Amino acid sequence: MAEGTPATGGIGKHGASRLPSVEIDSYNLGLKDENGFLGDRASKGAFQAILDGWRKPLRKQGDDPFGAQSSEQISKDDLDRILGGADVEAAAVVHSAVEEFAQELAHVTHRFLKVKAWAGTERIVVGGGFRQSRIGELAIARADIILKAEGLKVGMVPIRHHPDEAGLIGCLHLAPSWIFEAHDSILAVDIGGTNIRCGVVKTRWKKAKDLSKAVVWKSELWRHADHEPTREGAVKKLVKLLKGLIVAADKEGLKLAPFIGVSCPGAIDPDGNIEKGAQNLPGNWESSRFNLPDTLMQAIPTIGGHDTTVLMHNDGVAQGLSEVPFMQDVRRWGVLTIGTGLGNARFTNRRPNGNGKGSNKSGDKAAKKGKSKGSGKGSRKGA
């Protein structure tokens, strides 16, 4: 590949601010306060610290209902069971932690809404692994109520798809729509600080051209955090997973598009390099000498006899894109993903339907002036 040539295959740019369905007004924004990155106040680790804080006075009296187990070791499923269990004291501790976390989430959200690029936001979708639990749903609902009580005209809702699949499905919206006329599925990759997930996403475009019926047909998960591989080892495993999915799709008779959509933490440059924010990935993914899209195109040069195209974007953006078909009743909306850090993106629909609220020109103007791409650890993703 010639120096300076984007590794895309010629149908788009990596990390693009203009996509087929939306304009990306901001993503990976690393807001700070006096204590550091603001997103760290509404992360998975923040909830664990809050839970531990409520356990501390009980622990001193020998009455900690969780015993010697550390807060980091208590799973979301365990917390959900405790929330509805017979041990009311343990349930009360969890309720207290959920309430405090919701207050933090509302505070952080309020700060995002003050940024010019987030002006006029009408709805915020919350994804990430924390969302896939009862405690996560309660925290999101409580934060929504807090924001409304503060007089903010914004709704906060859990992401519709399972967080493990939202990033894969969102990759469909990186591709131009003409791809779907001749193909019924694509390869998608979701790279996180703990896992790499690959999948075949069926577009089901004939049933719904807005991609609202899209599903993950088959996926493979590799927990790289358990193996501590080199960067080259991680990419080699990724390529192996993708090649296996290509074989499986062919056996199933799927018409796989020669397209790979990739979601990855960090700020993504147009040439496919990762500017910042990939510090949790194995090895140095921010090196100027490493280009993941180019590496994938060299390892998988063709799919179905056609030249492979790879497009990469931020993982928070990709999760948000899975909601595009369901956000057509608003014009400006955002996504927050709660994981190791707080991923974020703000969108403006390019083609709102007749029911959309697309007449707020002052909001559009403010958002356009404030368009930004962050580069902090606020984009980091958890398990």
Steps between C-alpha positions, in 0.01 A plus 500: 500500500641840404585730789206720594243283323203411723459124538129488423455353156374833369144530641555716804736630767576353838361694795283703261275773639251456214341157463212383278236562770653744748747778560727428796523827689739371765651176629756374750475831685732491803349760734693572820435645843732564794526124564585390147288355222133567565396171343679312778223615735245296301697188414481137607788563741320802645196287585723242670667775704161641599377155604815453707441837664156392621641169626782665696307613814326162519834322462642692797216369715536146365160520328599510132235283330747420220759357738865496391421514126642811334263732316691433177428127534123541536344447158210697355289183511573459872406863565177454306410195710580684822284792392191277494610259774394441859804670657358850528819650642705376204226623264506839672876527447456429128212750478718764665784436254262516203357832621842658552623375163187638332575840654852483357372390158252787496773748598736376229219506243412856598862600435491340154182690419681828570754428224415681173519181297229350724269803479137414437536129582152351529577143603796306637540125458708321763694188404804311619519190715360672811171558318439123468381460860210600718721730703613666177144549379398648836796738499415618148132549587588687820747724316227576245267609779772716660568679170129565447469629857778747418288629213704345217294399197691186421407134529742227613429140398688166499640389165260269316739224391707289734826695556699202372319530166432873471853583385486230232157607373608865504777419250228457236448876508861561399432342161334673201146376442570369149700216654179354643332463161729213394601358838311383806770516767830659603793422726524717811766534769465651848835549674503579871746518786407148615345322201510485124166402351445418132170425335298455185216751500198423284356821359146367436485800269209362300288498816609845615713735294573708810688196640270482801466123454876431485628219721828337591487161328819360652774645720829397655648640820864498604585632846847630425544633855540140618789437261695829499598465133723730300333735255604276214366195683167670561465599133594148389224359721255759364579402142454132587157571649394700194614230258304243697187714478547540123506121463193461723305764308587334169380161627176661614449648152518861616597769251775659707598849387871570438485740794635489855373756750727550801427676828796584721571722802651841444505785253524359149694690232379501135798286397403225748755576770383530860588843630441447874288294735615144423714461811302197625564294187784243486819668381534843340201556270573872478830455318529692172643181350188296580185520292235241585279551191799460268613190692153344467481579127837336443402192704155472335543663158174367355162378622279315256736580213482877555760737647455544873407839645564584865355796687580571865340731755491558873328230708262743671397633159435146376280415799305819444456429129304184585225737621472702178175334380335565837604865536301637209249680723776736617766697315792521741593217731798349677643182645689429822662159549579399858800271521860544614445865413211696353477480121300777337374633169246758380307463174277708276273305267557581134168363379241543775152379417187711512457436872844634587562822688735645245388864515726621783739699284669669794592160643635391161712815479645454848577135434670582169723761665594261777582189294788324668697178534643424842807300587479404865460173684128573514461263206644195667284196499452230756407137486 
